[in-house]
């Protein structure tokens, strides 16, 4: 007789992914002559689920190395940027308990472009990042169970052996032992 059994387990019940590109305007203390380099460091973020979305709050530092005073001096300007991303979730299972959000950074915030704007007084830095949110929760799966002692069929390969009582390098009883 067959019947169904419920198993409660934890599984990924929803996922969402978001790639963001933002343009940040930075105001250095000196009028820049040129940009010598730009990098993004110190990224940190937290996430929380709100209904059908995961909200990510985070921050990172943008460092711009630039020349100023008619290319006679250089400085590094640093500014901390805060952001908030909403990642839409795609569900496999809506009925769940004990949900927890796992956030993975697929691409750390990264500078793709840095230019001087607004009559040569500010920097415009383009930053991209990509995040993946997975919601893990309790879910129920159903399996079919068959009563009775039913064992699956085993397939055995052909196997043969011959056992010799006398090792090959020793004479058998029928041979003359005095000839050794």
Order of alpha helices (4+ residues) and beta strands (2+ residues): beta-beta-beta-beta-beta-beta-beta
